[in-house]
């Protein structure tokens, strides 16, 4: 077992080192022409929207023909020309802005008029595939715990997506950023967020098992790693998951630069939330999403980021080294988020830690399904209320 962990840690370290090289490769000028000249987009979106008229209800998939097509000028106006003060966040794919579709002549804007606009870096094949995948995937989904895509824009070299605006932002921000840590999430709110996120993942997994996404690639999972940044919260702290995709990179860009890739691996990103089977093989499975959710549960218990546990010792503690603390109630009390000030039901915290351990099993088949995870969390919440 020690050899397995050594190999796993070595692979994680190697992967993180090559991340910056991959980002450079993905933005090489040679990729730009292939994005703008790609003939597959119109056919793909048309295919996704040609499934006939369907009644769209909660917890179902449908054709994406109800998505609104925005003009670029309309979104420029909504975001004040993408002003820096409207920025909500940024990742390797693009910048996220807050905007408003309300009448500019009116001084009153309701929550319903607020939108979030992601403006992609339209410089690579990966970004085009990610944008196209979100239009075809998220646009077909309707579930209270999944981010709602309102529409999209594609003009010239501009690729944009428009979502519902969620006032509380990401769980990552509320749990870890210094501006928010002085107002920690209470226990009942943490449990509510976990339940909502679990329900969203369970719906995605059920849809995948029913073959509703018609994946051609040999993959099942939706996340390279699921973490707190993928959980967004509305004004009532209802969780809505985001960041999932079926997009794939046609060819490893590192190979185009002549960079040596570690044998047996071919994947874009890894983190401390990545399942061991993904780190070892580069293959995505639904069980990997369960593993990432297990890490999120541990972060909710401890209030610390994965990979940063036991900072007082100046060392990074990996998942396998914290399992002993999760398995023992006396040790669990020592690693619980101190900001809770002991205001949590000990029995419920123990049950959550036990569920997290099941999600973190090294063998994927021994992990529970997301449906079971959601049901167990609901039972824990119900027991808390009684």
KAURDA-V145989 format. One record per residue. N is the residue number from 0. RES is the residue in one small letter. OMEGA is omega in degrees with one decimal (999 if undefined). BURIAL is b if it has 9 or more other ideal C-beta (glycine too) atoms within 8 Angstrom, else e. Layout:
[[N	RES	OMEGA	BURIAL] [N	RES	OMEGA	BURIAL]]
This chain:
[[0	x	179.5	e] [1	x	179.5	e] [2	x	179.2	e] [3	x	-179.0	e] [4	x	178.6	b] [5	x	-179.9	e] [6	x	-179.1	b] [7	x	-178.4	b] [8	x	179.2	b] [9	x	178.7	e] [10	x	178.1	b] [11	x	-179.0	b] [12	x	179.5	e] [13	x	-179.0	b] [14	x	179.4	b] [15	x	179.1	b] [16	x	-177.1	e] [17	x	-179.7	b] [18	x	-177.0	b] [19	x	176.9	e] [20	x	179.5	b] [21	x	179.7	b] [22	x	177.4	b] [23	x	-178.9	b] [24	x	-177.8	b] [25	x	-178.5	b] [26	x	177.3	b] [27	x	-177.7	b] [28	x	-178.0	e] [29	x	-178.4	e] [30	x	-171.3	b] [31	x	-177.4	b] [32	x	-178.9	e] [33	x	177.0	b] [34	x	-175.0	b] [35	x	-177.3	e] [36	x	-176.3	e] [37	x	-177.6	e] [38	x	-169.1	e] [39	x	-171.7	e] [40	x	-175.0	b] [41	x	179.4	e] [42	x	-177.5	e] [43	x	179.7	b] [44	x	178.3	b] [45	x	178.5	e] [46	x	179.7	e] [47	x	-176.2	b] [48	x	-174.2	b] [49	x	-176.2	e] [50	x	179.7	e] [51	x	-179.5	e] [52	x	179.3	e] [53	x	174.6	e] [54	x	-176.8	e] [55	x	179.5	e] [56	x	179.8	e] [57	x	176.6	e] [58	x	178.9	e] [59	x	171.3	e] [60	x	-180.0	e] [61	x	175.4	b] [62	x	-176.2	b] [63	x	-177.3	b] [64	x	175.7	e] [65	x	176.6	e] [66	x	179.2	b] [67	x	175.7	e] [68	x	-179.3	e] [69	x	171.1	b] [70	x	-179.9	e] [71	x	179.2	b] [72	x	178.6	e] [73	x	-179.7	b] [74	x	173.4	b] [75	x	179.2	b] [76	x	-177.1	b] [77	x	-176.8	b] [78	x	-178.1	b] [79	x	-179.8	b] [80	x	177.4	e] [81	x	-177.9	b] [82	x	179.7	e] [83	x	-178.4	e] [84	x	178.5	e] [85	x	-176.4	b] [86	x	177.7	b] [87	x	-177.7	e] [88	x	-177.8	e] [89	x	170.1	e] [90	x	-174.4	e] [91	x	-178.6	e] [92	x	-178.4	b] [93	x	-177.4	b] [94	x	177.4	b] [95	x	-177.6	b] [96	x	169.9	b] [97	x	179.1	b] [98	x	179.9	b] [99	x	178.9	b] [100	x	-178.3	e] [101	x	179.3	b] [102	x	-177.5	e] [103	x	178.7	e] [104	x	-179.2	e] [105	x	179.7	e] [106	x	-177.1	e] [107	x	176.8	e] [108	x	178.8	e] [109	x	178.0	e] [110	x	-178.3	e] [111	x	-178.0	e] [112	x	-178.1	b] [113	x	-178.8	b] [114	x	171.0	b] [115	x	-175.1	b] [116	x	174.8	b] [117	x	177.9	b] [118	x	-175.0	b] [119	x	166.6	b] [120	x	-175.3	e] [121	x	-174.4	b] [122	x	-175.1	e] [123	x	177.6	b] [124	x	-177.4	b] [125	x	-177.0	b] [126	x	177.3	b] [127	x	-180.0	b] [128	x	178.3	b] [129	x	179.5	b] [130	x	-179.9	b] [131	x	-179.6	b] [132	x	-179.7	b] [133	x	177.8	b] [134	x	-175.6	b] [135	x	-176.4	b] [136	x	-175.7	b] [137	x	179.7	b] [138	x	-179.4	b] [139	x	-171.8	b] [140	x	173.9	b] [141	x	-179.8	b] [142	x	-176.9	b] [143	x	-179.0	b] [144	x	175.4	b] [145	x	-179.6	b] [146	x	-178.1	b] [147	x	175.1	e] [148	x	-178.9	b] [149	x	-178.4	b] [150	x	-175.8	b] [151	x	177.8	b] [152	x	171.4	b] [153	x	178.4	e] [154	x	-178.4	e] [155	x	179.6	e] [156	x	-177.4	e] [157	x	175.6	b] [158	x	-177.8	b] [159	x	174.4	b] [160	x	-177.4	b] [161	x	-177.6	b] [162	x	165.4	b] [163	x	175.6	b] [164	x	-179.2	b] [165	x	-166.2	b] [166	x	-174.4	b] [167	x	178.4	b] [168	x	-175.2	b] [169	x	174.4	b] [170	x	178.6	b] [171	x	-179.2	b] [172	x	-176.2	b] [173	x	-174.6	b] [174	x	-169.4	b] [175	x	-173.7	e] [176	x	-171.8	b] [177	x	-178.5	e] [178	x	-175.5	e] [179	x	-174.4	b] [180	x	176.3	b] [181	x	177.2	e] [182	x	-173.1	e] [183	x	176.1	b] [184	x	176.2	e] [185	x	-174.9	e] [186	x	-175.8	b] [187	x	178.0	e] [188	x	177.2	b] [189	x	-179.3	b] [190	x	177.7	b] [191	x	-179.9	b] [192	x	178.7	b] [193	x	-179.4	b] [194	x	179.8	b] [195	x	179.4	b] [196	x	179.1	b] [197	x	178.2	b] [198	x	178.5	b] [199	x	177.7	b] [200	x	179.5	b] [201	x	177.9	b] [202	x	177.8	b] [203	x	-178.1	b] [204	x	178.0	b] [205	x	178.8	b] [206	x	178.8	b] [207	x	-178.7	b] [208	x	176.8	e] [209	x	177.5	e] [210	x	-175.0	e] [211	x	-177.8	e] [212	x	175.0	e] [213	x	-179.9	e] [214	x	176.3	e] [215	x	-179.9	e] [216	x	178.1	e] [217	x	-179.4	e] [218	x	-179.9	b] [219	x	-173.8	e] [220	x	-179.9	b] [221	x	-175.2	b] [222	x	167.3	b] [223	x	167.5	b] [224	x	178.8	b] [225	x	179.4	b] [226	x	-173.4	b] [227	x	178.0	b] [228	x	179.7	e] [229	x	179.4	b] [230	x	179.3	b] [231	x	-172.0	b] [232	x	175.9	b] [233	x	-174.2	b] [234	x	179.2	e] [235	x	179.8	e] [236	x	170.4	b] [237	x	-175.6	b] [238	x	174.9	b] [239	x	-176.3	b] [240	x	-178.8	b] [241	x	173.6	b] [242	x	179.9	e] [243	x	-175.9	b] [244	x	171.1	b] [245	x	-175.7	b] [246	x	175.7	b] [247	x	176.1	e] [248	x	-174.7	b] [249	x	-178.6	e] [250	x	-179.1	e] [251	x	-178.3	e] [252	x	178.2	b] [253	x	179.2	b] [254	x	179.5	b] [255	x	178.9	b] [256	x	-178.7	b] [257	x	179.7	e] [258	x	-179.3	b] [259	x	178.6	e] [260	x	179.9	b] [261	x	-175.6	b] [262	x	175.5	e] [263	x	-179.0	e] [264	x	176.0	b] [265	x	-176.7	e] [266	x	-175.2	b] [267	x	-170.1	e] [268	x	171.9	b] [269	x	175.7	b] [270	x	178.1	b] [271	x	176.8	b] [272	x	-176.0	b] [273	x	178.0	b] [274	x	-177.4	b] [275	x	179.9	b] [276	x	176.5	b] [277	x	178.5	b] [278	x	-175.9	b] [279	x	-172.6	b] [280	x	-175.3	e] [281	x	-179.4	e] [282	x	179.4	e] [283	x	177.0	b] [284	x	178.7	b] [285	x	-180.0	b] [286	x	176.6	b] [287	x	175.1	b] [288	x	178.2	b] [289	x	178.9	b] [290	x	178.9	b] [291	x	178.0	b] [292	x	175.7	b] [293	x	176.7	b] [294	x	179.0	b] [295	x	178.1	b] [296	x	178.3	b] [297	x	178.8	b] [298	x	177.2	b] [299	x	178.3	b] [300	x	-172.8	b] [301	x	-175.0	b] [302	x	-179.2	b] [303	x	178.4	b] [304	x	173.6	e] [305	x	-179.1	b] [306	x	-178.1	b] [307	x	177.9	e] [308	x	178.4	b] [309	x	179.0	e] [310	x	-178.0	e] [311	x	178.4	e] [312	x	179.5	e] [313	x	-177.9	e] [314	x	173.3	e] [315	x	-178.6	e] [316	x	-178.2	e] [317	x	-172.6	b] [318	x	-175.2	b] [319	x	-177.7	e] [320	x	178.1	e] [321	x	-176.8	b] [322	x	179.8	b] [323	x	179.3	e] [324	x	179.8	b] [325	x	-174.1	b] [326	x	-177.1	b] [327	x	-175.7	e] [328	x	-178.7	e] [329	x	177.6	e] [330	x	178.4	b] [331	x	179.4	b] [332	x	-177.3	e] [333	x	-177.5	e] [334	x	177.8	b] [335	x	-179.0	b] [336	x	-177.5	b] [337	x	-179.5	e] [338	x	175.8	e] [339	x	178.3	b] [340	x	177.7	e] [341	x	-177.5	e] [342	x	176.6	e] [343	x	177.9	b] [344	x	-174.9	e] [345	x	-179.2	e] [346	x	179.3	e] [347	x	178.9	b] [348	x	177.9	b] [349	x	-179.9	b] [350	x	176.4	b] [351	x	179.2	b] [352	x	177.0	b] [353	x	177.7	b] [354	x	177.3	b] [355	x	178.7	b] [356	x	178.0	b] [357	x	179.1	b] [358	x	-176.5	b] [359	x	176.1	b] [360	x	179.3	b] [361	x	178.6	e] [362	x	-175.3	e] [363	x	-175.8	b] [364	x	179.6	e] [365	x	178.7	e] [366	x	177.6	b] [367	x	172.7	b] [368	x	178.1	b] [369	x	176.3	b] [370	x	178.0	b] [371	x	178.1	e] [372	x	179.9	b] [373	x	-178.1	b] [374	x	179.1	e] [375	x	178.6	b] [376	x	177.2	b] [377	x	177.3	b] [378	x	178.1	e] [379	x	177.6	b] [380	x	180.0	b] [381	x	178.8	e] [382	x	178.5	b] [383	x	-175.7	b] [384	x	-176.0	e] [385	x	999	e]]
